[in-house]
Every structure is written in C-alpha cells, then in structure tokens.
C-alpha cells in the first residue's frame, strides 16, 4: 500500500476578494516544496473558490459551526489526517484560532499570518481565551509589517522574538502604465481630465468618506478637472452614507465606485495618480501595486504605508482622517508634474526592488522548511 504524499494545508476563513485573500491564493498555488503537495480549506463559495478552481488548486469547503463546535473540529481533523498534513498555514484571525486549537491536540505545526490590526481587535469576544489559544497553538506568527508586529506585541499577544515580519510581495512584471482608454470610455471621462484611483473593498477602515471630502475640496474649491475612481467590492449598507455624502457635495459626476475589478494591474495602469485614504492598514498591497505601476501615490500614515515609502522621496504621506491635507497634496502633484514624475520613478524602482513576489516566496519557503524539519 502506497503512503499518501505529505501535504501542506493553506487555510483562510473569508471568501474574498481582498489583499489577504490574494496572498493566500498566491502562496497555495506557487509556494511549492519538493516532496509536499499543497491543498486548501475554505469556508464557502465565492471569489476565493473561483480563484482556486482557476488556478487548479485542490481544496475542500468546510463551513464553520461556531468557535467551540466539536463537529467542526472533527471534520477538519479528519481532512488533516486524510491528507497526511505536516504543516498548516493559516491566514487571518478566524483560521488562526481554528488551527491553533487543532494544533494543540494534533501537534501539526501552524504558521499564522495576520494581515491587519482587525486581526488583533482588543474588543473581540473572549479575547483573553483566544489570545492564550494562539500562544499555545501557533508555532510561528507572521506579521505583514513592523507596525502590525508592534501592535501585536503592545497587546501582549506574542513576544517580539516570536514574530517574523514578511512583507507581502507582488509580481512586479505585471504592473506598468497602459495605453488603453477603456476605463475613461466606460465612465465617459474625457482624455484631458485627471484620473485619481483608489483600490480596496468598501469597508470602514478605508475611510472613503475622507477621500470624498478631499475630492469635493479639489473639485468645488480648486476647480480641478479631476475624477476619482474607486475599485473594490461594495457593501450596500456602507455605500449608502457615502452616496449621501457625494450628493451633499454635488460631485456625483466626478466620483465613480466601479465595484470589484479583477485586473488590478489593468485598472492601475490607466490612472494618473493613486490615493489611499485609510485609517488603518496592516500593510497595503494596493500601494505597492500603484508604485510598481509608476504612479505618484498619496497615502495616509495609517500603519503599513510608512514602511513602504519615504515621504517626498518615493511617494507622499499625509495625516489620517485629514481630508484637507489629502486635498492639498493631491493639488500639489497636479501642479508639479516634473518633480512628481521623478518621485514616481523612484517609487517604482523601490517597489520592484523591495516588495517583489520572489522575495516573499523565498522568506515563506524558509519558514516552512524550518518547521517541517523540526
């Protein structure tokens, strides 16, 4: 009888789309180790499942039945045994907790990647119990930025010596300016208008109300011929107050929420500038994607971005929740094209040199190997 091949399990408890989900998909597809097969466990259908199918990744759907559901853990344990699982890589808080519990009993090591401060929410129910479970069950905690690592340490979740920082990487060769005017044509935007884009699902931490207020300042007060295009999944309950704000400012013809955009490189390649108005980011894949495209970027000091770029050298940083400062900096980059072009060029080189996909893969591969050899 032939023994089942050894496997590495990749797990996430969201259905996407999003930055964490993209990293999860890239790792399960492309981070291969000789002698081991990859497979995934997800919680339901949606964008993540569609991507797993498209990428040819073997996966299972196991629907959560609650934090302390015995049946749920038994179902997962059976899959871990069936697939001869030697290592689990969990993403985000939910999966980290789940596989921490399983690791305590199974002794299968767990590497966990936390992607933002929302994963370390001090208001989480049963937070003390959950923190203790993760301390016992996680073999190595990965933070996607130094800021996030500091946040984790300050809350006593993990000691700094037990946290590895691995920056999210991008396939830099995909990104660059595009000649197509497809986006402008679809939105009926003239070629002489300035196109500022944002990339990220509509959720509170993105602070799109700040971006809308900054846009109103530029359009109504500075009389700029400028349009703002936001690509990301829209939640109806969060869009209503944003739409009301747009109507209040009278700029409905200049703000375009276009929903989720599959081809982020194609979207960014058609922009003139990139803006990030977030109040909190564990890292910000969208920022390095924009920099790798060659766009001048204006982003908030919301955590991760401070580690990605240097203000005035490779991009521009502004204060969180300050629409006036964001508007002023956007006005500056529209009026100082030569100096800004050089900063964008430096940002492009920096993003491609420091935040490459290969660098991320190699660092994760080293972590996998350490724990598989223990």
Secondary structure, DSSP 8 states (H G I E B T S, - for coil): -----EEEEEEES----SHHHHHHHHHHHH---TTEEEEEEESSSSHHHHHHHHHT--EEE-----TT-HHHHHHHHHHHHHTTEEEEEEEHHHHHHHHHHHHHHH--EEEEEE-SGGGG-TTSTTHHHHHHHHHHH-SEEEESSHHHHHHHHHTTSS-GGGEEE----B-GGG-------HHHHHHT--TTSEEEEEES---GGG-HHHHHHHHHIIIIIS---EEEEEES---HHHHHHHHHHHHHHT-TTTEEEEE--S-HHHHHTT-SEEEE--S-BSS-HHHHHHHHHT-EEEEE-SBTHHHH--BTTTBEEE-TT-HHHHHHHHHHHHH-HHHHHHHHHHHHHHHHHHSBHHHHHHHHHHHHHHHH--
